[in-house]
């Protein structure tokens, strides 16, 4: 439960979540934060938080500091960051609410499946589709934030990336459910298999009473 460097980076990512929301949704005078456009500040915060998502896992594996605290905090930090960013984009009119709802609904569904699998002693590693979804999400959010006031073409690219993220989210959720159902079916089949019949003890011959004296009884 020690707060080592990878866990500290994860905690920092959680701390950056409210700062991201403040930067994107607060109406600053002149849309400036310390002389910098608020969209640039928000994009920088999100990029830094996304970088810690990769860096904490890399350091935990390299330094052999994988802990239970980190395994719990890391997915929580990811979901908080993505939820805050997508809700902010919807509020800013840069992302459709229904697409954000589909992506966030997928996150909740997969979290539920993983919790159920963990309760049954099963492990469900992240799928390649989930990594594609995460990369598309990060790209879409950054492009949509930066393209609002600077380059209109970035908004189009961001919307395309958001579509990719949504499709990957639905596809990966289906894959998670398929693997979960197959794993549960395997466990149920193993539990319902008939137990091996115990080996019968070899018969014991007992000498008749008339011969016990000769056998030393």
Number of C-alpha atoms within 10 A of each C-alpha: 8 11 13 13 14 24 24 15 23 26 17 15 26 20 14 19 21 14 15 24 19 15 22 23 15 11 11 13 7 10 15 15 15 8 8 11 15 24 24 20 20 23 21 15 19 25 16 14 24 18 13 19 19 12 14 22 20 13 16 17 11 10 11 9 17 17 16 10 12 24 12 10 16 20 15 14 21 20 16 15 22 22 18 16 25 23 19 21 21 15 14 13 11 19 21 15 14 10 17 20 15 14 24 18 15 19 19 12 15 20 15 12 18 19 15 15 17 12 10 12 9 15 14 15 8 10 13 11 19 19 15 15 25 18 15 21 25 19 19 25 26 21 23 26 26 21 20 16 13 12 12 13 12 19 23 15 16 25 19 15 22 26 17 17 26 22 17 22 27 19 15 22 22 14 16 22 15 12 14 20 14 12 17 16 12 12 14 11 11 11 10 9 8 8 8 6 6 6 6 6 6 6 6 6 6 8 12 8 8 7 11 11 10 8 7 6 8
